[in-house]
Amino acid sequence: MDKKYTIKDIAQMAGVSKGTVDRVLHNRGKVSPAALEKINEVLNVIDYEPNLIARNLKNTKIYKICVLLPDPEIDSYWLPCVNGIQDAVKEFKPYSVNISIQYFNPESKKSFVNANNAVLSLEPDAVLIAPVFHKETIEAVKIYEESNIIVNTFNNQIESNTVKCFVGQDLYKSGRVAASLMNLILSEGQIAIVHIDESLKNAVHMQEKEKGFRSYFEEKKLNNFSLTTLKLKHPNVESKFLNFLEENPHLKGIFITTSKAYQIATTLSELKHKKIALIGYDLIEKNVNYLNRGLLHFLIHQNQKRQAYLGVSTLAEHFLYSKEIPETILLPIDIINVENADFYIY
């Protein structure tokens, strides 16, 4: 049943020479229409699949893939991405794929631009970008296109026809998931949608989550809830949040649209009389600590490690095995609570 067919087998079955079969399989040289038809009939019958890995071992080209990643020492959210990229490095190293990371400061546009210039100097075949700066990413993508460099993005989506693939989550739907979780905890009351350090670089990311969150309550006609948006910026996050709590003493729930739910949880932990439902994003250590203490009720896992791995691996498989790069890869929206968090921590 699992017979491995050789070129000689295919030639005998099709009634043609081995050389003719070789030219068809490797797309080189001319073959008569009649011979081509016979060979294709045999290939369909035996469900022939070429050994692409073995073929690639004969290829002397080294493919270069560069990843532009925010420095995880500045923002720990990105640390799992390094692990995902290293998994891809190990997987594709035997097949002449060189994968490297260029870090940039996620708080500095200049650092991002400099990192892109450094990548261009390496003349890669493809890049994977975490586009935290929207305008600068659009400009970088245009330059990569002019240099015939393939671009994938992950985590944040940008509007560009030249980006080959986006890997991430449906942010609108993740907002709706957060709303449904909040509705499980609360039956009524005021809920705050909190954006921390919203800027042009991540405004779309946060706003899509808020749109999804609000749409859930609107579509379900849950008029016993009131929703308020609160934008907080460093260095005044704690003081402004405390002022907001004083002005809204009956607040029942908070939805934090970033990985910084721990900042809100820290303040609430000092106000022991406050019983407020908290829902946020991402399994960073500080968030998990508050989840285990019962101060955070749910976290939505964006699986940034898997995002980074897939962003790289789709490029590698395209070069090695001529696989089509999908336009979009959307990851599941995983709901984390204190009972299952340990299964997701890596």
C-alpha positions as a LaTeX table, in Angstrom:
\begin{tabular}{lrrr}
\hline
Residue & $x$ (\AA) & $y$ (\AA) & $z$ (\AA) \\
\hline
Met1 & 0.00 & 0.00 & 0.00 \\
Asp2 & 2.82 & 2.45 & 0.87 \\
Lys3 & 5.10 & 1.48 & $-2.03$ \\
Lys4 & 7.78 & 4.03 & $-2.87$ \\
Tyr5 & 7.73 & 4.46 & $-6.62$ \\
Thr6 & 10.99 & 5.17 & $-8.44$ \\
Ile7 & 11.47 & 6.95 & $-11.76$ \\
Lys8 & 12.07 & 3.52 & $-13.29$ \\
Asp9 & 8.70 & 2.27 & $-11.96$ \\
Ile10 & 6.87 & 5.30 & $-13.34$ \\
Ala11 & 8.60 & 4.97 & $-16.71$ \\
Gln12 & 7.59 & 1.30 & $-17.02$ \\
Met13 & 3.99 & 2.04 & $-16.04$ \\
Ala14 & 3.73 & 4.91 & $-18.52$ \\
Gly15 & 5.60 & 3.14 & $-21.30$ \\
Val16 & 8.20 & 5.90 & $-21.69$ \\
Ser17 & 11.90 & 6.30 & $-20.98$ \\
Lys18 & 13.38 & 7.18 & $-17.56$ \\
Gly19 & 14.79 & 10.35 & $-19.06$ \\
Thr20 & 11.32 & 11.48 & $-20.14$ \\
Val21 & 9.95 & 10.92 & $-16.63$ \\
Asp22 & 12.90 & 12.81 & $-15.14$ \\
Arg23 & 12.23 & 15.81 & $-17.40$ \\
Val24 & 8.57 & 15.89 & $-16.33$ \\
Leu25 & 9.26 & 15.55 & $-12.62$ \\
His26 & 11.97 & 18.19 & $-12.60$ \\
Asn27 & 10.39 & 20.46 & $-15.21$ \\
Arg28 & 13.37 & 20.53 & $-17.52$ \\
Gly29 & 13.56 & 19.88 & $-21.25$ \\
Lys30 & 10.80 & 19.24 & $-23.79$ \\
Val31 & 8.35 & 16.36 & $-23.56$ \\
Ser32 & 5.74 & 15.42 & $-26.16$ \\
Pro33 & 2.10 & 16.03 & $-25.21$ \\
Ala34 & 1.34 & 12.30 & $-25.53$ \\
Ala35 & 4.17 & 11.30 & $-23.19$ \\
Leu36 & 3.24 & 14.03 & $-20.73$ \\
Glu37 & $-0.35$ & 12.78 & $-20.64$ \\
Lys38 & 0.73 & 9.18 & $-19.99$ \\
Ile39 & 3.08 & 10.20 & $-17.18$ \\
Asn40 & 0.48 & 12.44 & $-15.51$ \\
Glu41 & $-2.07$ & 9.61 & $-15.61$ \\
Val42 & 0.38 & 7.36 & $-13.77$ \\
Leu43 & 1.26 & 10.07 & $-11.26$ \\
Asn44 & $-2.43$ & 10.58 & $-10.48$ \\
Val45 & $-3.00$ & 6.85 & $-10.02$ \\
Ile46 & $-0.07$ & 6.36 & $-7.63$ \\
Asp47 & $-0.68$ & 9.73 & $-5.89$ \\
Tyr48 & 2.97 & 10.62 & $-6.43$ \\
Glu49 & 4.59 & 13.15 & $-4.13$ \\
Pro50 & 8.15 & 14.31 & $-4.83$ \\
Asn51 & 10.70 & 14.10 & $-2.03$ \\
Leu52 & 11.15 & 17.83 & $-1.67$ \\
Ile53 & 13.54 & 17.58 & 1.26 \\
Ala54 & 15.87 & 15.25 & $-0.63$ \\
Arg55 & 15.69 & 17.55 & $-3.64$ \\
Asn56 & 16.54 & 20.55 & $-1.50$ \\
Leu57 & 19.68 & 18.89 & $-0.14$ \\
Lys58 & 21.13 & 19.27 & $-3.62$ \\
Asn59 & 20.37 & 23.00 & $-3.54$ \\
Thr60 & 23.43 & 25.03 & $-2.56$ \\
Lys61 & 21.55 & 28.31 & $-1.98$ \\
Ile62 & 21.36 & 29.58 & 1.59 \\
Tyr63 & 18.09 & 31.39 & 2.32 \\
Lys64 & 18.23 & 34.30 & 4.74 \\
Ile65 & 15.22 & 35.24 & 6.88 \\
Cys66 & 15.44 & 38.21 & 9.27 \\
Val67 & 13.00 & 38.89 & 12.09 \\
Leu68 & 12.43 & 42.46 & 13.32 \\
Leu69 & 11.40 & 42.03 & 16.94 \\
Pro70 & 10.85 & 44.42 & 19.86 \\
Asp71 & 13.51 & 43.94 & 22.51 \\
Pro72 & 12.04 & 41.58 & 25.16 \\
Glu73 & 14.29 & 43.16 & 27.79 \\
Ile74 & 12.27 & 46.36 & 27.33 \\
Asp75 & 8.86 & 44.67 & 26.97 \\
Ser76 & 8.62 & 41.11 & 28.28 \\
Tyr77 & 5.54 & 40.43 & 26.12 \\
Trp78 & 7.90 & 39.59 & 23.27 \\
Leu79 & 10.05 & 37.06 & 25.14 \\
Pro80 & 8.04 & 33.97 & 24.02 \\
Cys81 & 8.57 & 35.10 & 20.41 \\
Val82 & 12.30 & 34.50 & 20.82 \\
Asn83 & 11.54 & 30.90 & 21.84 \\
Gly84 & 9.28 & 30.44 & 18.81 \\
Ile85 & 11.94 & 31.78 & 16.47 \\
Gln86 & 14.59 & 29.54 & 18.04 \\
Asp87 & 12.32 & 26.55 & 17.42 \\
Ala88 & 12.26 & 27.50 & 13.74 \\
Val89 & 16.05 & 27.98 & 13.72 \\
Lys90 & 16.56 & 24.42 & 14.99 \\
Glu91 & 14.00 & 22.96 & 12.58 \\
Phe92 & 15.34 & 24.53 & 9.39 \\
Lys93 & 19.07 & 24.79 & 10.12 \\
Pro94 & 19.83 & 21.44 & 8.35 \\
Tyr95 & 18.22 & 22.80 & 5.18 \\
Ser96 & 20.41 & 25.86 & 4.56 \\
Val97 & 18.01 & 28.41 & 6.06 \\
Asn98 & 19.69 & 31.19 & 8.04 \\
Ile99 & 17.27 & 32.82 & 10.52 \\
Ser100 & 18.40 & 35.86 & 12.53 \\
Ile101 & 16.76 & 38.39 & 14.85 \\
Gln102 & 17.21 & 42.15 & 14.73 \\
Tyr103 & 15.96 & 43.76 & 17.95 \\
Phe104 & 14.62 & 47.29 & 18.27 \\
Asn105 & 13.33 & 49.48 & 21.06 \\
Pro106 & 9.49 & 49.28 & 20.96 \\
Glu107 & 9.36 & 52.81 & 22.39 \\
Ser108 & 11.60 & 54.36 & 19.70 \\
Lys109 & 10.66 & 54.90 & 16.06 \\
Lys110 & 14.29 & 55.75 & 15.30 \\
Ser111 & 15.39 & 52.39 & 16.69 \\
Phe112 & 12.85 & 50.63 & 14.45 \\
Val113 & 14.06 & 52.50 & 11.35 \\
Asn114 & 17.69 & 51.73 & 12.19 \\
Ala115 & 16.87 & 48.05 & 12.66 \\
Asn116 & 15.25 & 47.95 & 9.21 \\
Asn117 & 18.32 & 49.58 & 7.67 \\
Ala118 & 20.51 & 46.96 & 9.35 \\
Val119 & 18.30 & 44.19 & 7.93 \\
Leu120 & 18.47 & 45.67 & 4.41 \\
Ser121 & 22.26 & 45.60 & 4.58 \\
Leu122 & 22.09 & 41.83 & 5.15 \\
Glu123 & 20.19 & 41.38 & 1.84 \\
Pro124 & 17.73 & 38.79 & 3.17 \\
Asp125 & 15.30 & 36.79 & 1.07 \\
Ala126 & 12.46 & 37.53 & 3.50 \\
Val127 & 11.64 & 39.41 & 6.69 \\
Leu128 & 9.12 & 38.90 & 9.47 \\
Ile129 & 8.07 & 42.15 & 11.15 \\
Ala130 & 6.24 & 42.90 & 14.38 \\
Pro131 & 4.79 & 46.23 & 13.17 \\
Val132 & 4.45 & 48.24 & 16.36 \\
Phe133 & 5.00 & 51.47 & 14.40 \\
His134 & 2.36 & 51.61 & 11.68 \\
Lys135 & 3.61 & 54.42 & 9.42 \\
Glu136 & 7.25 & 53.37 & 9.63 \\
Thr137 & 6.32 & 49.75 & 8.87 \\
Ile138 & 4.40 & 50.79 & 5.74 \\
Glu139 & 7.44 & 52.72 & 4.54 \\
Ala140 & 9.77 & 49.80 & 5.32 \\
Val141 & 7.53 & 47.33 & 3.47 \\
Lys142 & 7.72 & 49.50 & 0.32 \\
Ile143 & 11.51 & 49.43 & 0.45 \\
Tyr144 & 11.55 & 45.67 & 0.93 \\
Glu145 & 9.24 & 45.25 & $-2.05$ \\
Glu146 & 11.58 & 47.32 & $-4.22$ \\
Ser147 & 14.39 & 44.98 & $-3.15$ \\
Asn148 & 12.30 & 41.85 & $-3.95$ \\
Ile149 & 12.26 & 40.84 & $-0.29$ \\
Ile150 & 9.18 & 38.95 & 0.93 \\
Val151 & 7.48 & 40.39 & 4.03 \\
Asn152 & 5.36 & 38.61 & 6.64 \\
Thr153 & 3.90 & 40.39 & 9.68 \\
Phe154 & 2.63 & 39.10 & 12.99 \\
Asn155 & 0.77 & 40.24 & 16.11 \\
Asn156 & $-0.34$ & 43.58 & 14.59 \\
Gln157 & $-1.92$ & 43.79 & 11.15 \\
Ile158 & $-1.21$ & 46.61 & 8.71 \\
Glu159 & $-3.00$ & 47.62 & 5.53 \\
Ser160 & $-0.60$ & 46.74 & 2.73 \\
Asn161 & $-1.04$ & 44.76 & $-0.46$ \\
Thr162 & 2.64 & 43.83 & $-0.45$ \\
Val163 & 2.65 & 41.97 & 2.87 \\
Lys164 & 2.58 & 38.30 & 1.97 \\
Cys165 & 1.07 & 36.94 & 5.19 \\
Phe166 & $-0.28$ & 38.10 & 8.55 \\
Val167 & $-0.11$ & 35.78 & 11.56 \\
Gly168 & $-2.12$ & 36.65 & 14.64 \\
Gln169 & $-5.60$ & 36.69 & 16.10 \\
Asp170 & $-8.91$ & 38.20 & 15.10 \\
Leu171 & $-8.75$ & 41.13 & 17.51 \\
Tyr172 & $-12.39$ & 42.07 & 17.06 \\
Lys173 & $-13.50$ & 38.56 & 18.00 \\
Ser174 & $-11.10$ & 38.44 & 20.94 \\
Gly175 & $-12.85$ & 41.56 & 22.24 \\
Arg176 & $-16.17$ & 39.78 & 21.92 \\
Val177 & $-14.78$ & 36.78 & 23.80 \\
Ala178 & $-13.66$ & 39.10 & 26.61 \\
Ala179 & $-17.17$ & 40.61 & 26.73 \\
Ser180 & $-18.83$ & 37.20 & 26.96 \\
Leu181 & $-16.49$ & 36.30 & 29.84 \\
Met182 & $-17.33$ & 39.54 & 31.63 \\
Asn183 & $-21.01$ & 38.76 & 31.19 \\
Leu184 & $-20.44$ & 35.39 & 32.87 \\
Ile185 & $-18.96$ & 37.14 & 35.90 \\
Leu186 & $-21.34$ & 40.12 & 36.11 \\
Ser187 & $-25.07$ & 40.49 & 35.59 \\
Glu188 & $-25.09$ & 44.28 & 35.59 \\
Gly189 & $-23.09$ & 47.40 & 36.35 \\
Gln190 & $-20.45$ & 49.73 & 34.98 \\
Ile191 & $-17.49$ & 48.31 & 33.02 \\
Ala192 & $-14.36$ & 50.22 & 32.04 \\
Ile193 & $-12.46$ & 49.45 & 28.84 \\
Val194 & $-8.89$ & 50.44 & 29.69 \\
His195 & $-6.20$ & 51.25 & 27.13 \\
Ile196 & $-2.73$ & 51.63 & 28.65 \\
Asp197 & $-0.13$ & 53.61 & 26.70 \\
Glu198 & $-2.29$ & 53.88 & 23.60 \\
Ser199 & $-0.45$ & 55.58 & 20.76 \\
Leu200 & $-0.42$ & 55.58 & 16.99 \\
Lys201 & 1.75 & 52.46 & 17.08 \\
Asn202 & $-0.92$ & 50.31 & 18.74 \\
Ala203 & $-4.15$ & 52.31 & 18.55 \\
Val204 & $-5.72$ & 50.09 & 15.88 \\
His205 & $-4.78$ & 46.98 & 17.87 \\
Met206 & $-6.58$ & 48.25 & 20.98 \\
Gln207 & $-9.52$ & 49.82 & 19.17 \\
Glu208 & $-10.39$ & 46.59 & 17.36 \\
Lys209 & $-10.62$ & 44.82 & 20.72 \\
Glu210 & $-12.83$ & 47.60 & 22.09 \\
Lys211 & $-15.11$ & 47.44 & 19.04 \\
Gly212 & $-15.59$ & 43.72 & 19.53 \\
Phe213 & $-16.20$ & 44.15 & 23.26 \\
Arg214 & $-18.84$ & 46.83 & 22.74 \\
Ser215 & $-20.52$ & 44.98 & 19.87 \\
Tyr216 & $-21.24$ & 42.01 & 22.14 \\
Phe217 & $-23.20$ & 44.11 & 24.64 \\
Glu218 & $-24.97$ & 46.03 & 21.87 \\
Glu219 & $-26.05$ & 42.93 & 19.95 \\
Lys220 & $-27.21$ & 41.15 & 23.11 \\
Lys221 & $-29.09$ & 44.32 & 24.14 \\
Leu222 & $-27.60$ & 44.16 & 27.61 \\
Asn223 & $-28.89$ & 47.52 & 28.75 \\
Asn224 & $-28.17$ & 46.78 & 32.40 \\
Phe225 & $-24.48$ & 47.42 & 31.67 \\
Ser226 & $-22.78$ & 50.75 & 31.00 \\
Leu227 & $-19.41$ & 50.88 & 29.21 \\
Thr228 & $-16.79$ & 53.57 & 29.69 \\
Thr229 & $-13.45$ & 53.97 & 27.92 \\
Leu230 & $-10.41$ & 54.99 & 29.97 \\
Lys231 & $-7.03$ & 55.84 & 28.43 \\
Leu232 & $-4.00$ & 55.75 & 30.71 \\
Lys233 & $-0.44$ & 56.79 & 29.95 \\
His234 & 2.83 & 56.54 & 31.79 \\
Pro235 & 4.03 & 57.92 & 34.08 \\
Asn236 & 0.55 & 58.74 & 35.39 \\
Val237 & $-1.17$ & 55.36 & 35.10 \\
Glu238 & $-1.71$ & 54.79 & 38.82 \\
Ser239 & $-2.72$ & 58.34 & 39.76 \\
Lys240 & $-5.20$ & 58.70 & 36.90 \\
Phe241 & $-6.65$ & 55.27 & 37.58 \\
Leu242 & $-7.15$ & 56.13 & 41.26 \\
Asn243 & $-8.92$ & 59.34 & 40.24 \\
Phe244 & $-11.14$ & 57.32 & 37.92 \\
Leu245 & $-12.04$ & 54.93 & 40.75 \\
Glu246 & $-13.00$ & 57.84 & 43.00 \\
Glu247 & $-15.21$ & 59.29 & 40.27 \\
Asn248 & $-16.79$ & 55.88 & 39.55 \\
Pro249 & $-17.33$ & 54.23 & 42.95 \\
His250 & $-19.73$ & 51.62 & 41.57 \\
Leu251 & $-17.38$ & 50.22 & 38.94 \\
Lys252 & $-17.90$ & 46.45 & 38.61 \\
Gly253 & $-15.55$ & 45.30 & 35.84 \\
Ile254 & $-12.44$ & 46.28 & 33.87 \\
Phe255 & $-11.31$ & 45.01 & 30.46 \\
Ile256 & $-7.64$ & 45.83 & 29.79 \\
Thr257 & $-6.81$ & 45.69 & 26.06 \\
Thr258 & $-3.05$ & 45.09 & 26.45 \\
Ser259 & $-0.66$ & 42.81 & 28.31 \\
Lys260 & $-0.48$ & 45.33 & 31.16 \\
Ala261 & $-3.40$ & 44.11 & 33.23 \\
Tyr262 & $-0.99$ & 43.61 & 36.13 \\
Gln263 & $-0.66$ & 47.40 & 36.48 \\
Ile264 & $-4.37$ & 47.71 & 37.22 \\
Ala265 & $-4.29$ & 44.60 & 39.44 \\
Thr266 & $-1.41$ & 46.08 & 41.45 \\
Thr267 & $-3.41$ & 49.19 & 42.28 \\
Leu268 & $-6.55$ & 47.21 & 43.12 \\
Ser269 & $-4.59$ & 44.86 & 45.37 \\
Glu270 & $-3.77$ & 47.84 & 47.57 \\
Leu271 & $-7.49$ & 48.70 & 47.78 \\
Lys272 & $-8.61$ & 45.49 & 49.45 \\
His273 & $-12.24$ & 46.57 & 49.64 \\
Lys274 & $-12.48$ & 46.73 & 45.85 \\
Lys275 & $-14.13$ & 43.69 & 44.26 \\
Ile276 & $-13.78$ & 44.37 & 40.56 \\
Ala277 & $-13.76$ & 41.76 & 37.79 \\
Leu278 & $-10.58$ & 41.99 & 35.71 \\
Ile279 & $-9.97$ & 40.56 & 32.23 \\
Gly280 & $-6.78$ & 41.16 & 30.28 \\
Tyr281 & $-4.31$ & 39.68 & 27.81 \\
Asp282 & $-1.21$ & 37.53 & 27.80 \\
Leu283 & 0.59 & 35.10 & 30.07 \\
Ile284 & 3.44 & 37.31 & 31.18 \\
Glu285 & 4.74 & 36.50 & 34.65 \\
Lys286 & 3.18 & 39.47 & 36.49 \\
Asn287 & $-0.25$ & 38.75 & 35.00 \\
Val288 & $-0.06$ & 35.07 & 35.93 \\
Asn289 & 0.86 & 35.99 & 39.51 \\
Tyr290 & $-2.29$ & 38.08 & 39.87 \\
Leu291 & $-4.32$ & 35.37 & 38.15 \\
Asn292 & $-3.14$ & 32.87 & 40.76 \\
Arg293 & $-4.01$ & 35.31 & 43.54 \\
Gly294 & $-7.57$ & 35.68 & 42.24 \\
Leu295 & $-7.23$ & 39.36 & 41.37 \\
Leu296 & $-7.32$ & 38.68 & 37.62 \\
His297 & $-10.25$ & 36.55 & 36.54 \\
Phe298 & $-9.35$ & 35.70 & 32.94 \\
Leu299 & $-6.51$ & 36.23 & 30.50 \\
Ile300 & $-6.81$ & 35.88 & 26.73 \\
His301 & $-3.75$ & 34.11 & 25.38 \\
Gln302 & $-2.46$ & 35.55 & 22.09 \\
Asn303 & 0.19 & 32.81 & 21.79 \\
Gln304 & 2.93 & 35.10 & 20.55 \\
Lys305 & 5.42 & 32.20 & 20.53 \\
Arg306 & 3.32 & 30.34 & 17.97 \\
Gln307 & 2.74 & 33.51 & 15.97 \\
Ala308 & 6.48 & 34.11 & 15.59 \\
Tyr309 & 7.17 & 30.46 & 14.75 \\
Leu310 & 4.52 & 30.35 & 12.03 \\
Gly311 & 5.62 & 33.70 & 10.62 \\
Val312 & 9.11 & 32.26 & 10.07 \\
Ser313 & 8.21 & 28.68 & 9.15 \\
Thr314 & 5.82 & 29.68 & 6.35 \\
Leu315 & 8.67 & 31.62 & 4.75 \\
Ala316 & 11.14 & 28.76 & 5.16 \\
Glu317 & 8.73 & 26.20 & 3.72 \\
His318 & 8.01 & 28.51 & 0.80 \\
Phe319 & 11.69 & 28.65 & $-0.11$ \\
Leu320 & 12.45 & 24.99 & 0.55 \\
Tyr321 & 9.34 & 23.23 & $-0.70$ \\
Ser322 & 7.65 & 25.86 & $-2.91$ \\
Lys323 & 4.66 & 25.94 & $-0.55$ \\
Glu324 & 2.17 & 28.73 & $-1.03$ \\
Ile325 & 2.27 & 31.34 & 1.73 \\
Pro326 & $-1.27$ & 31.85 & 3.10 \\
Glu327 & $-2.56$ & 35.40 & 3.16 \\
Thr328 & $-3.72$ & 35.12 & 6.78 \\
Ile329 & $-3.12$ & 32.69 & 9.64 \\
Leu330 & $-5.46$ & 33.28 & 12.57 \\
Leu331 & $-4.70$ & 31.51 & 15.83 \\
Pro332 & $-7.34$ & 30.27 & 18.28 \\
Ile333 & $-8.46$ & 32.63 & 21.05 \\
Asp334 & $-7.45$ & 30.74 & 24.19 \\
Ile335 & $-9.18$ & 31.57 & 27.47 \\
Ile336 & $-6.96$ & 31.21 & 30.54 \\
Asn337 & $-8.00$ & 31.09 & 34.18 \\
Val338 & $-6.30$ & 29.95 & 37.34 \\
Glu339 & $-7.26$ & 26.32 & 36.70 \\
Asn340 & $-5.54$ & 25.89 & 33.33 \\
Ala341 & $-2.77$ & 28.50 & 33.30 \\
Asp342 & $-0.04$ & 25.98 & 34.13 \\
Phe343 & $-0.71$ & 24.10 & 30.89 \\
Tyr344 & 0.10 & 27.18 & 28.81 \\
Ile345 & 3.21 & 28.46 & 30.56 \\
Tyr346 & 6.46 & 27.72 & 28.79 \\
\hline
\end{tabular}
